[in-house]
Amino acid sequence: MSRAYNFSPGPAALPEPVLRQAQAEMLEYRDSGASIVEISHRGEAFLEVAHRTEADLRTLLSIPDDYAVLFTAGGATTVQALLPLNFANAGQTVDYVVTGHWGKTALKQAAPSADARIAASTEAGGFRSLPARGEWTESPDAAYLHVTANETIHGVEFREIPTAGDVPVIADFSSSIASEPLDITRFGAIYAGAQKNLGPVGIAVLIARRDLLERAGQPRAPIFDYRTQLEGESMLNTPPTWNWYMLGLTVKWMLDEGGVAVFAERNARKAALLYSAIDGSGGYYRNDVAIDARSRMNVPFFLHDPALDAAFLTESKAAGLVALKGHRVLGGMRASIYNAMPEAGVQALADFMQEFQQRHG
Ligand SMILES: *Cc1c(COP(=O)(O)O)cnc(C)c1O
């Protein structure tokens, strides 16, 4: 068996050292006599994993003390549904900047629990650009402004997310967290499902300013209440222990590799290499996103003739490059090149694209 270069958008490739460590510890975690998935979340061994994971994540992302970290089950979409319940009062306005599929989803999830408004949208243009800051129509009394840092499907990324005066910005960083240094103090909260850049599916991370968490919010069950979750150390009920452990290993790997500044450099080189393979193909391959809005993490691209898509997928797979099929919304191809994708993988893809063009051009 050999591992291919895996361009899956999520669940995405994990670093091989993480998988190897998990494999080595699978039957018995340290000297607990059982696997990490077979022991109590309230026992010493797991609590150590949980606390170390938070400490390492705080180091990796330079999270200030006045921000709380929550580990939540249910993925990023569940966070999206709970944002208005926790960060807005009943009937209060919440603003959404919609730059792709996930921004739309966030709005849809919030709509039942707040007066959710669109402050800006690029949908009319097919989500291929970023909305000009001067044209956002924000509500001065909004509880928060929601932004999607990186649109995983449409391949659109904010290089710098604007602030919104006194209105806290809440940003979905599911597919770009830890991909470069980030000043968290610019945000009221950020969140991410783990399965893109942080570990396995089944757990999400919410990093929120403590004073915002202390606001009233709306009536909600304790399990949906982030204040209560914080008091209970994200363990009001049995947390997804395996996912938490895997997330911890992934975060530790990123620290060992040198941290987010190192990944920022690698990610910039990877993206530059892939976009130049596309742009330099004389129109054989094409990416439709405005240059200043192109994602460093998810690169959708199209062959000049969709009749070649099937051959591209079959031959790339045979060459050890998997999961390049584009999202059904867009068609074509998509290469997701998160932190765990080595530069050699992107080079192999660029080389394959050139060979494919020579063979089929
Ligand atoms: C994948 C993704 C989501 C949804 O994550 P789930 O964990 O499946 O709920 C939300 N936002 C972005 C930007 C994503 O990439």
The ligand as a MOL file (V3000), in Angstrom:
LIG
                    3D

  0  0  0     0  0            999 V3000
M  V30 BEGIN CTAB
M  V30 COUNTS 15 15 0 0 0
M  V30 BEGIN ATOM
M  V30 1 C -16.1980 22.5440 5.3890 0
M  V30 2 C -16.6260 23.9190 5.7330 0
M  V30 3 C -17.7500 24.1690 6.5470 0
M  V30 4 C -18.6500 23.0620 7.0440 0
M  V30 5 O -17.9940 22.2540 7.9560 0
M  V30 6 P -18.7390 21.0260 8.6690 0
M  V30 7 O -17.7380 20.6440 9.7040 0
M  V30 8 O -18.9650 19.9860 7.6250 0
M  V30 9 O -20.0010 21.5230 9.2460 0
M  V30 10 C -18.0520 25.4740 6.8580 0
M  V30 11 N -17.2950 26.4920 6.4170 0
M  V30 12 C -16.2190 26.2980 5.6340 0
M  V30 13 C -15.4140 27.4690 5.1640 0
M  V30 14 C -15.8520 25.0050 5.2780 0
M  V30 15 O -14.7790 24.7960 4.5070 0
M  V30 END ATOM
M  V30 BEGIN BOND
M  V30 1 1 1 2
M  V30 2 1 2 3
M  V30 3 2 2 14
M  V30 4 1 3 4
M  V30 5 2 3 10
M  V30 6 1 4 5
M  V30 7 1 5 6
M  V30 8 2 6 7
M  V30 9 1 6 8
M  V30 10 1 6 9
M  V30 11 1 10 11
M  V30 12 2 11 12
M  V30 13 1 12 13
M  V30 14 1 12 14
M  V30 15 1 14 15
M  V30 END BOND
M  V30 END CTAB
M  END
